[in-house]
Amino acid sequence: MLHEVAASDIDITHIVTPIRKLLRRVRFFDGEVEGIDLERKKVSVSHGIEHHHHELEYDHLVLALGSVTNFFNLPGLAERALTMKSLGDAIQLRNLLIERLEAGDFECALGSRDELLTFVVAGGGFAGVETGAAMNDFLREAAEFYPHLSEEQIRVILVHPGEVILPELGPKLGAYAQKKLAERKVEIRPNTRVTGISDRGVALDDGTTIPTQTLVWTAGISPNPLLATLACQKERGRVKVDANLEVPEWPGVWALGDCAAITDPRTGAAYPPTAQHALREGKVVAENILAAVAGKQKKPFVFTTLGQLAAIGRRTGVANILGRNFSGFVAWWLWRSIYLVKLPGFERKLRVMLDWTLDLLFSKDLVQFMTLRAPAVSHEEAEKPEAAVGAREQTSPAAVPSR
Ligand SMILES: Cc1cc2nc3c(=O)[nH]c(=O)nc-3n(C[C@H](O)[C@H](O)[C@H](O)COP(=O)(O)OP(=O)(O)OC[C@H]3O[C@@H](n4cnc5c(N)ncnc54)[C@H](O)[C@@H]3O)c2cc1C
C-alpha cells in the first residue's frame, strides 16, 4: 500500500500498526541487530539515542531480516535515487512530488520546467508499476491547482528491462497494464535499463539521457548484508533452510521471508519473496519451535501461491488469482478488498476504509509532511527590542509544519 501513501490515497500512518499493539504477550526490544554469534547463541544489538549495546541470548533464533535495495553500484543512484521500500520512502516521494510541482509553477522555473516535471521510475515489476501509476494519477490531478502548470507538461516514464511489464503476471496481463498506462500518458520504455543519474538526467543503456532529477528505483533488491557474516549455506545471499525452515548447520536457528532460500518440495523451485509467503512461513516456524521445545515432530512448509494483484491507477487493476486472470475495475476492486482484509486489526481496516471512501468524494490531498523544527532565535537575538515581538510568537520548539 506504499504507493497509495505516496499518491495521497490514504493517510500516512493508517497502513501501519504499532508493534506494541500487535505483540501483547511478547517481550519486545526495539534495536538494531549488529552481529549474530551462532556459536555462543548471542545477538548483539544497539538501541537508544546514543546506540548503546546489549547482548541478547537465545535458545531459538528466527532470522527475518528481509531484503535491502541494491543500486548495483550505478553512478549517482545511491545519492540521488528514491526508493520504495518503507513508509518513510513513500512519504519522501509524496513530499518530493509536491516540491517539484511547487518549483515548476514559478516563473523562475521557466528554463528547468521540463526537467522538474519529468519523473522516471526504474523497474516494471509490481513496485515500479504501482508506484509509477499512482505518481501519474497524483501529479495529473494535482496539476490543476498550479496556475502555471498543465497536465500536458507532466511526464512519467517507466523504464523496464523486459519486453512487457509485470512479468510475474504473464504477457497477457502485462500487455493490458502497458496499454492502460499508455492511455494515461505514462511513457513506457521496454527493453531498457537505467545506467546512472547525474546533473544531466537519467542515463539509459540505449545511449539516451532523460533530462530529470527525479528517479524512483525499484529495480533491485538484495538479501540483508548481515546474512553474509553467518557461517551457513546460502543461495544468492539468502540463508538456505531445510523443509521445516530450520538452518541445517545450526539447530534452533530458523529463517523465513525475503532473507531465506526455501525450496518448494513439490517442484524443487524456490518460493518467491513475497509477504504472502513470509506470513505463512512465520506461522510454520512458530509451530516448529513449539514442536522442537516439546520434542514433537516438526512440519514442512508447503504453500501454493494464491495469486498476485497490482493496482495500476484510476480504479483499474490486474490480477491472477488461483490461476484465473482478472483485469480492469474488477481486479482493482479485488485488490482493495483483499488488501483491506489483510490489514491487521479492525481499527486499521476502518481507517483505511474511511480514507478510500473520502477519496471517492474529494480531490487528492496536497499536504507535504515535513519533520522540521519551527524557526527559533537565540536568547541574545530575542533580547533585541526589534526582535522581541517576533521571537515571542515562536512558541513551539519542535512543531511539524506542513503546507
Ligand atoms: C513496494 C513493495 C510492494 C510490495 N508488494 C507486495 C505485495 O503486494 N504482495 C506481497 O505478497 N509482497 C509484496 N512485497 C514484498 C513483501 O513486502 C516482502 O516479501 C515481505 O515484506 C518480506 O517479509 P520479511 O519479514 O521477510 O521482511 P520485511 O518485511 O522486509 O521485514 C524485515 C524487517 O527486519 C528489519 N531489519 C532489517 N535489518 C535489521 C537489523 N539489522 N536489526 C533489526 N531489524 C532489522 C527491517 O527494518 C524490517 O522491519 C512488496 C515489497 C515492496 C518493496
The ligand as a MOL file (V3000), in Angstrom:
LIG
                    3D

  0  0  0     0  0            999 V3000
M  V30 BEGIN CTAB
M  V30 COUNTS 53 58 0 0 0
M  V30 BEGIN ATOM
M  V30 1 C 6.9120 -1.6270 -2.6940 0
M  V30 2 C 6.7240 -3.0780 -2.3480 0
M  V30 3 C 5.4940 -3.6690 -2.6060 0
M  V30 4 C 5.2690 -4.9930 -2.2920 0
M  V30 5 N 4.0460 -5.5290 -2.5390 0
M  V30 6 C 3.7900 -6.7990 -2.1920 0
M  V30 7 C 2.5090 -7.3420 -2.3990 0
M  V30 8 O 1.6120 -6.6840 -2.9120 0
M  V30 9 N 2.2830 -8.6230 -2.0110 0
M  V30 10 C 3.2650 -9.3870 -1.4370 0
M  V30 11 O 2.9970 -10.5420 -1.0750 0
M  V30 12 N 4.5030 -8.9010 -1.2370 0
M  V30 13 C 4.8000 -7.6320 -1.6070 0
M  V30 14 N 6.0530 -7.1080 -1.4030 0
M  V30 15 C 7.1020 -7.9690 -0.8420 0
M  V30 16 C 6.9580 -8.0600 0.6740 0
M  V30 17 O 6.9330 -6.7590 1.2250 0
M  V30 18 C 8.1050 -8.8500 1.2720 0
M  V30 19 O 8.2180 -10.0930 0.6180 0
M  V30 20 C 7.8690 -9.1060 2.7470 0
M  V30 21 O 7.7520 -7.8890 3.4490 0
M  V30 22 C 9.0140 -9.9240 3.3340 0
M  V30 23 O 8.8300 -10.0350 4.7050 0
M  V30 24 P 10.0880 -10.2020 5.6620 0
M  V30 25 O 9.5290 -10.3390 7.0310 0
M  V30 26 O 10.9750 -11.2560 5.1420 0
M  V30 27 O 10.9080 -8.8570 5.5060 0
M  V30 28 P 10.4890 -7.3600 5.8330 0
M  V30 29 O 9.0280 -7.1770 5.7830 0
M  V30 30 O 11.3330 -6.5220 4.9490 0
M  V30 31 O 10.9260 -7.1850 7.3400 0
M  V30 32 C 12.2860 -7.1730 7.7170 0
M  V30 33 C 12.3970 -6.3480 8.9750 0
M  V30 34 O 13.6970 -6.5060 9.5100 0
M  V30 35 C 14.1360 -5.2320 9.9420 0
M  V30 36 N 15.6070 -5.2410 9.9780 0
M  V30 37 C 16.4650 -5.2540 8.9320 0
M  V30 38 N 17.7420 -5.2350 9.3700 0
M  V30 39 C 17.6890 -5.2020 10.7130 0
M  V30 40 C 18.6690 -5.1720 11.7450 0
M  V30 41 N 19.9710 -5.1800 11.4860 0
M  V30 42 N 18.2320 -5.1430 13.0310 0
M  V30 43 C 16.9140 -5.1410 13.3360 0
M  V30 44 N 15.9440 -5.1820 12.4120 0
M  V30 45 C 16.3280 -5.2130 11.1220 0
M  V30 46 C 13.5760 -4.2700 8.9360 0
M  V30 47 O 13.5360 -2.9630 9.4740 0
M  V30 48 C 12.1940 -4.8550 8.7370 0
M  V30 49 O 11.2880 -4.3650 9.6810 0
M  V30 50 C 6.3000 -5.7710 -1.7100 0
M  V30 51 C 7.5390 -5.1950 -1.4520 0
M  V30 52 C 7.7600 -3.8600 -1.7650 0
M  V30 53 C 9.0990 -3.2400 -1.5010 0
M  V30 END ATOM
M  V30 BEGIN BOND
M  V30 1 1 1 2
M  V30 2 1 2 3
M  V30 3 2 2 52
M  V30 4 2 3 4
M  V30 5 1 4 5
M  V30 6 1 4 50
M  V30 7 2 5 6
M  V30 8 1 6 7
M  V30 9 1 6 13
M  V30 10 2 7 8
M  V30 11 1 7 9
M  V30 12 1 9 10
M  V30 13 2 10 11
M  V30 14 1 10 12
M  V30 15 2 12 13
M  V30 16 1 13 14
M  V30 17 1 14 15
M  V30 18 1 14 50
M  V30 19 1 15 16
M  V30 20 1 16 17
M  V30 21 1 16 18
M  V30 22 1 18 19
M  V30 23 1 18 20
M  V30 24 1 20 21
M  V30 25 1 20 22
M  V30 26 1 22 23
M  V30 27 1 23 24
M  V30 28 2 24 25
M  V30 29 1 24 26
M  V30 30 1 24 27
M  V30 31 1 27 28
M  V30 32 2 28 29
M  V30 33 1 28 30
M  V30 34 1 28 31
M  V30 35 1 31 32
M  V30 36 1 32 33
M  V30 37 1 33 34
M  V30 38 1 33 48
M  V30 39 1 34 35
M  V30 40 1 35 36
M  V30 41 1 35 46
M  V30 42 1 36 37
M  V30 43 1 36 45
M  V30 44 2 37 38
M  V30 45 1 38 39
M  V30 46 1 39 40
M  V30 47 2 39 45
M  V30 48 1 40 41
M  V30 49 2 40 42
M  V30 50 1 42 43
M  V30 51 2 43 44
M  V30 52 1 44 45
M  V30 53 1 46 47
M  V30 54 1 46 48
M  V30 55 1 48 49
M  V30 56 2 50 51
M  V30 57 1 51 52
M  V30 58 1 52 53
M  V30 END BOND
M  V30 END CTAB
M  END
